[in-house]
Amino acid sequence: MQNQTDRSGYGKCPVCFGSGWELYKKIVYGYSDKPVLYAKACSYCSQKRREFDVTGTPREFYEAQYTQFNFGIYSNADMSRLKKICDSMVKDYKTWEAEGKGLYLWSREPGSGKTFLACSIAKTVMMNNDAQMRFVTEPDYLASVQEGYKRERGLSDPSEVYRTCRLLVLDDVGTQKEGDWMQQEMFRLINSRTNNRLVTIYTSNNSPDTLKLNPRTVNRIEKNSIVLHMPEESIRRKQAREEQNRFASKILR
């Protein structure tokens, strides 16, 4: 069993420290008059997993942890600055939160790892800081706003949580030209979070200056986030090739 006093690394549960087991003692009458050490599945981790499942995070990233992200997988990119900034957000989140600062991760290349990186940071921050976190794509957020308008008076607005949660991953931002109503709603979301110093991690296929959003909205994004250009390299395609090569080697033995 993993030593529960080892607190090295981050993203570890404060109860089981990543072991998955919660230790406790009890006296077993007829066996010993001294408490015996037992282990049970960690109740804290189990609860956090249930909470995380309702954050809206894509299923493939449910178990994402920051320590799982491999910055060295990119072939021709110096990731040192990008990694230092991401490390800081995970380790010193309260400093970021006090300033209301987040990240803007972008690259034109699909599959470059920006959504995985955003989710792995957010999930680790959520676990370490007991922070309410949500994930939503821009189209899904706008759909939730429409759903709120359709509801009867007195019912909760499903889009409100995205404007008020401590940490939001807003995925696939500003890639399509929206109508006036949609532009207004995106401004309302981002302006509200900026004014209340709520942390947002954006991902996009566009640099901020080419976003198909109202200039006022872009201004808020640039104000509340550090812009990081991810390498223009498809990690998804690279991993797929490696998987196919491993399988081919297996069957050609």
C-alpha positions as CSV (number, residue, x, y, z in Angstrom):
1,M,0.0,0.0,0.0
2,Q,1.2,3.5,-0.9
3,N,2.6,5.5,2.0
4,Q,-0.1,8.0,2.8
5,T,2.4,10.5,4.3
6,D,4.0,11.1,0.9
7,R,2.6,14.4,-0.3
8,S,4.9,14.8,-3.2
9,G,3.5,16.0,-6.5
10,Y,0.1,17.8,-6.9
11,G,-3.3,16.6,-7.9
12,K,-3.2,14.2,-5.0
13,C,-6.2,13.6,-2.7
14,P,-5.7,15.3,0.7
15,V,-7.1,12.1,2.4
16,C,-5.5,9.2,0.6
17,F,-2.7,11.2,-1.3
18,G,-3.4,9.3,-4.5
19,S,-3.5,5.8,-3.1
20,G,-7.2,5.4,-3.5
21,W,-7.4,4.0,0.1
22,E,-8.5,5.7,3.3
23,L,-6.8,4.2,6.4
24,Y,-8.6,3.9,9.7
25,K,-8.3,2.0,13.0
26,K,-10.8,0.0,15.0
27,I,-10.7,-2.6,17.8
28,V,-11.7,-6.1,16.8
29,Y,-13.1,-7.7,19.9
30,G,-11.8,-11.3,20.4
31,Y,-8.8,-10.6,18.2
32,S,-6.8,-7.8,19.9
33,D,-7.3,-5.2,22.5
34,K,-5.4,-2.7,20.4
35,P,-6.8,-0.9,17.3
36,V,-6.2,-2.7,14.1
37,L,-5.4,-0.8,10.9
38,Y,-8.0,-1.2,8.1
39,A,-8.4,0.4,4.7
40,K,-11.5,1.3,2.7
41,A,-12.0,3.1,-0.6
42,C,-11.4,6.8,-0.1
43,S,-14.7,8.5,0.5
44,Y,-13.3,11.9,-0.4
45,C,-12.0,10.8,-3.8
46,S,-15.3,9.0,-4.5
47,Q,-17.3,12.1,-3.7
48,K,-15.0,14.2,-5.8
49,R,-15.3,11.8,-8.8
50,R,-19.1,12.2,-8.6
51,E,-18.9,15.9,-8.5
52,F,-16.5,15.9,-11.4
53,D,-18.8,13.8,-13.5
54,V,-21.4,16.6,-13.4
55,T,-19.0,19.4,-14.4
56,G,-19.7,18.8,-18.1
57,T,-16.1,17.6,-18.8
58,P,-15.9,15.3,-21.9
59,R,-15.8,11.7,-20.8
60,E,-12.3,11.1,-22.3
61,F,-11.0,13.7,-19.8
62,Y,-12.9,12.6,-16.6
63,E,-9.7,11.2,-15.1
64,A,-7.4,13.9,-16.4
65,Q,-4.7,15.0,-14.0
66,Y,-2.1,17.7,-14.6
67,T,0.8,15.3,-13.8
68,Q,-0.4,13.1,-16.8
69,F,0.2,15.9,-19.4
70,N,3.4,15.2,-21.3
71,F,5.0,18.4,-22.3
72,G,7.9,16.5,-23.8
73,I,5.7,14.8,-26.5
74,Y,6.0,17.7,-28.9
75,S,8.7,17.3,-31.5
76,N,10.0,20.7,-32.3
77,A,8.8,23.1,-29.6
78,D,10.3,24.7,-26.6
79,M,7.7,24.2,-24.0
80,S,9.6,25.5,-21.0
81,R,7.8,28.9,-20.7
82,L,4.4,27.4,-21.3
83,K,5.0,24.7,-18.7
84,K,6.2,27.2,-16.1
85,I,3.1,29.2,-16.5
86,C,0.8,26.1,-16.3
87,D,2.8,24.9,-13.3
88,S,2.2,28.2,-11.6
89,M,-1.5,28.0,-12.1
90,V,-1.7,24.6,-10.5
91,K,0.7,25.3,-7.6
92,D,-0.3,28.9,-6.9
93,Y,-3.9,28.9,-7.9
94,K,-5.0,31.2,-5.1
95,T,-2.7,33.9,-6.5
96,W,-4.3,33.6,-9.9
97,E,-7.7,33.6,-8.4
98,A,-7.0,36.7,-6.3
99,E,-6.1,38.5,-9.6
100,G,-8.9,36.9,-11.6
101,K,-6.4,35.6,-14.2
102,G,-6.8,32.6,-16.4
103,L,-5.3,31.1,-19.6
104,Y,-6.0,31.3,-23.3
105,L,-4.7,28.2,-25.0
106,W,-4.9,28.3,-28.8
107,S,-3.5,26.6,-31.9
108,R,-4.9,26.2,-35.4
109,E,-4.0,22.5,-35.5
110,P,-6.8,20.2,-34.3
111,G,-5.7,17.6,-31.7
112,S,-2.8,19.7,-30.4
113,G,-3.7,18.9,-26.8
114,K,-5.2,22.3,-25.7
115,T,-8.5,20.8,-24.4
116,F,-6.7,18.0,-22.6
117,L,-4.3,20.5,-21.0
118,A,-7.1,22.8,-20.0
119,C,-9.1,19.9,-18.4
120,S,-6.1,18.5,-16.7
121,I,-5.3,21.8,-15.1
122,A,-8.9,22.5,-14.2
123,K,-9.5,19.1,-12.7
124,T,-6.3,19.3,-10.5
125,V,-7.1,22.8,-9.4
126,M,-10.7,21.7,-8.5
127,M,-9.4,18.8,-6.4
128,N,-6.7,20.8,-4.7
129,N,-8.8,23.8,-3.8
130,D,-12.3,22.3,-3.5
131,A,-13.4,24.7,-6.2
132,Q,-16.6,24.6,-8.2
133,M,-15.5,24.0,-11.8
134,R,-17.5,23.7,-15.0
135,F,-16.6,22.8,-18.6
136,V,-18.6,24.0,-21.6
137,T,-18.1,24.7,-25.3
138,E,-19.2,28.0,-26.7
139,P,-22.1,26.4,-28.7
140,D,-23.3,24.4,-25.7
141,Y,-23.2,27.6,-23.5
142,L,-25.4,29.4,-26.0
143,A,-27.8,26.5,-26.1
144,S,-28.1,26.6,-22.3
145,V,-28.9,30.3,-22.4
146,Q,-31.7,29.5,-24.9
147,E,-32.9,26.8,-22.6
148,G,-33.1,29.3,-19.8
149,Y,-35.2,31.6,-21.8
150,K,-37.7,28.8,-22.6
151,R,-38.2,27.8,-18.9
152,E,-41.1,28.9,-16.9
153,R,-40.6,31.8,-14.5
154,G,-39.2,30.6,-11.1
155,L,-37.2,27.7,-12.5
156,S,-33.4,27.9,-12.4
157,D,-31.4,29.2,-15.3
158,P,-29.0,26.4,-16.5
159,S,-26.6,28.9,-17.9
160,E,-26.1,30.8,-14.6
161,V,-23.6,28.3,-13.2
162,Y,-21.1,29.2,-16.1
163,R,-21.3,32.9,-15.1
164,T,-20.7,32.2,-11.4
165,C,-18.5,29.1,-10.9
166,R,-15.0,29.7,-9.5
167,L,-13.3,28.1,-12.5
168,L,-14.6,27.7,-16.0
169,V,-13.1,25.9,-19.0
170,L,-14.7,27.6,-22.1
171,D,-13.8,25.4,-25.0
172,D,-13.8,26.2,-28.7
173,V,-14.2,29.9,-28.4
174,G,-14.9,32.3,-31.3
175,T,-14.4,30.0,-34.2
176,Q,-17.7,30.8,-36.0
177,K,-19.3,34.1,-36.7
178,E,-22.3,34.5,-34.4
179,G,-25.4,36.6,-34.7
180,D,-26.1,39.7,-32.6
181,W,-27.9,37.8,-29.9
182,M,-25.1,35.3,-29.6
183,Q,-22.5,38.0,-29.6
184,Q,-24.3,39.7,-26.7
185,E,-24.6,36.6,-24.7
186,M,-20.9,35.8,-25.1
187,F,-20.1,39.3,-24.0
188,R,-22.4,38.9,-21.0
189,L,-20.7,35.7,-19.9
190,I,-17.1,36.9,-20.3
191,N,-17.7,40.4,-19.0
192,S,-19.4,39.0,-15.9
193,R,-16.6,36.7,-15.1
194,T,-14.0,39.4,-15.7
195,N,-15.8,41.9,-13.5
196,N,-16.1,39.3,-10.7
197,R,-12.5,38.1,-11.1
198,L,-13.6,34.5,-11.8
199,V,-10.9,32.4,-13.4
200,T,-11.5,31.2,-17.0
201,I,-9.4,28.8,-19.1
202,Y,-10.2,29.4,-22.8
203,T,-9.3,27.1,-25.7
204,S,-9.6,28.1,-29.3
205,N,-8.4,27.4,-32.9
206,N,-7.9,31.1,-33.3
207,S,-5.4,33.7,-31.8
208,P,-7.2,36.4,-29.8
209,D,-6.8,39.0,-32.6
210,T,-8.6,36.7,-35.1
211,L,-11.6,35.7,-32.9
212,K,-15.0,36.1,-34.5
213,L,-16.3,37.9,-31.5
214,N,-17.2,41.5,-30.6
215,P,-14.0,43.6,-30.0
216,R,-15.3,44.3,-26.5
217,T,-15.5,40.6,-25.7
218,V,-12.0,40.0,-27.1
219,N,-10.7,42.9,-25.0
220,R,-12.1,41.2,-21.8
221,I,-10.5,37.9,-22.8
222,E,-7.1,39.5,-23.3
223,K,-7.5,41.4,-20.0
224,N,-8.2,38.3,-17.8
225,S,-5.9,35.6,-19.3
226,I,-2.4,34.8,-20.3
227,V,-2.3,33.9,-24.0
228,L,-0.3,30.7,-24.7
229,H,0.2,29.4,-28.3
230,M,0.2,25.6,-28.3
231,P,2.5,23.9,-30.8
232,E,1.0,23.5,-34.3
233,E,1.3,19.8,-34.0
234,S,-1.4,17.1,-33.8
235,I,-0.6,15.0,-30.8
236,R,-3.8,13.0,-31.4
237,R,-2.6,12.0,-34.9
238,K,0.9,11.2,-33.5
239,Q,-0.6,9.0,-30.7
240,A,-2.8,7.2,-33.3
241,R,0.2,6.4,-35.4
242,E,2.1,5.1,-32.4
243,E,-0.9,2.9,-31.4
244,Q,-1.1,1.5,-35.0
245,N,2.6,0.8,-35.0
246,R,2.4,-1.0,-31.7
247,F,-0.5,-3.2,-33.0
248,A,1.3,-3.9,-36.3
249,S,4.4,-5.0,-34.4
250,K,2.3,-7.3,-32.2
251,I,0.6,-9.1,-35.1
252,L,3.7,-9.3,-37.2
253,R,5.8,-11.1,-34.6
